[in-house]
Amino acid sequence: MEDITITDSVWFRKKKFQEKMKDIEEVISGRNASIRPFVTDDTGRFHARKTQMLIHELIRDMNIYANQKLLWIGNIDDTIIPEQKAFCRYVEMFLYLAIRVSLVDMGWMYEIMDTMPQSNFQQILDCAEDIKNRDRICDWTFDRRYAGNFYFENVLDYGCVIYEDLLGKDFSKLIPTEMWKEFEEHDAALLPVPDGEEPDEDEMEDFLSDEEIQAIMDDYEEIPESEGERQLREANEHAYRMEKYKFADADHFCQVFEKFVSMLYADEFPYSYMSKMTQAVEGMLDIFLCEHKLSLYNDTDQYLKAYTYLKKTEEKIDILRKEV
């Protein structure tokens, strides 16, 4: 049998197709609907009271879903069980942070962000993260905040950008001392470079002081900024200043973010709840969007039409496949 070489274009096409299927589900479920009418005033600015009302409704819907699917028993917003009370506070803070993230224009971070937050309900689900054990929290902290790798996959990733780059705070101060020491001990345990050998270029920063690194950078000839680059830089600087000016609840955001992070590090609730976070958030959104007539899942006629369109598309694609 002849070997078939799968090119990068195949993986790219598959990725794009999977993204399109995800987009279709977002449209049918209503998660692509804007969140702004529920959390902003008539001028488009963040409205704290409307947001709190939305959060309260979403928590109620999450309880409905969780009890139907046996994720937990009872209402976590009205319970005497300490672990459930703590988890309820965690979810409330998560929702506030995810909503605030969805409203921030992060265009000024375009150089390191491949996906900008969207002001829709899908962003809330995208910000959710299943955490099954403490190792997951340690891994995230080491990878993002100690090693300096940038990914944007959950509310912590986006929240850190706002907390540090927009509001000027220092996330490293929130990391427990014992965890930070573990990271440093891990680095110290790495084998040193043997005498007479030169480190790889990619590892140079591990063996140079800040002063040596700066001296090397100063030796590079500065490339003049083009007109297009200048305009882009000035536009991003203006967007940054505007976002900082519009962030009227900056102090509250910082307080919530700090408490949110401290709860994660303190293990205030069982991971049996945390491991179901994504499912619980998706379930709450399904109920909320159906109640507000934003989802086709709750409209029989419209759902059947959408399903029929997809069925016909499937048949046409199957014809294409047979013609290959």
Residue, then its C-alpha position, 0 to 999 in steps of 0.5 A: m500500500e502506497d504511503i500517503t504524506i499528510t501535509d501541514s495544509v491538511w491539519f490546517r484545514k481540519k483545524k479550520f473545519q473544527e472551528k467552523m463547527k464550533d461556531i455553528e454550535e455557538v450560533i444555535s446555542g445562542r452563546n454568540a449573543s452579546i453580553r453587553p445588554f445585560v451588563t452595561d448602561d445606555t452609554g455602553r459602560f459597565h454597570a455593576r448592579k446589572t452585572q450582579m443581577l445577571i450573576h445571581e440569575l446565572i448561579r440560580d440556573m447553574n443550580i438547576y442544571a447541577n441538580q438535574k445532572l446530579l453534579w451536586i445536591g441542593n443550591i450552593d447559594d443557599t446552603i449550610i455546607p462550608e464547601q458549597k458556600a466557598f464554591c458558590r463564592y468562587v463561581e460568583m467571582f469567576l463570573y464577575l471576572a469573566i464578564r469584565v474580561s469580555l468587556v475589555d478591548m485588549g488590542w494593545m496586547y496584540e503582539i502576544m495575544d492570538t485570541m482577543p476576548q469577545s463580549n459574548f456569552q461564549q467568552i464566559l465558557d471559554c474562561a472556564e477551567d476544570i481543575k482536578n487537583r492542586d498540581r494543575i494550579c501549580d503547573w499553571t502558576f509555574d508555566r505562566r507566572y514563573a517561566g513567563n510563557f504566555y497562553f490565553e486559555n482561561v479567566l486566570d490568563y486574561g485576568c492576569v493581563i488586566y491585573e498586571d498590564l492594565l492596572g499595574k499590579d504584581f501577580s507574583k505577590l499573590i503566589p504563596t511563598e512556599m510555592w515560589k520556593e519550590f519553583e526556585e528549588h526546581d531551577a537550582a536542581l537543574l544541572p549546571v553547564p560543565d566547565g569549558e562548554e558554552p550554553d545554547e543561545d536559547e539558554m543564554e538568559d539563564f546564565l547572564s545577569d540583568e546587566e549583561i543582558q542589557a549590555i548585549m541588547d544595547d549593542y544591537e542597532e536600533i531599527p527605525e520605526s516605519e510610519g505604519e508601525r508608528q501609527l499602530r503603536e500610537a493607536n494601541e497606546h490610545a486604546y490602552r489609555m482609554e481602557k484604563y480610563k473606562f475601568a471605573d471598578a478597577d479597585h473592585f476588580c483587583q480585590v475580586f481577582e486577589k480573593f479568587v486567586s487566594m481561594l485557588y491556592a488555599d484549597e477552600f473547596p473540594y476538587s470534585y466541584m472544580s473538576k466539573m466547572t466547564q460542564a456547570v458553566e455550559g449548563m447554566l448558559d444553556i438554561f439562561l439563553c433558553e429562558h431569554k429566547l436567545s437559543l434555538y434549542n428552546d424553539t422547536d420550529q427554528y431548531l428543526k429548520a437549523y437541523t434540516y439545513l445542517k442535514k442537507t449540508e451533510e448530504k452535499i458534503d458526502i457527495l463531494r467526498k464520494e467524488v474524490 
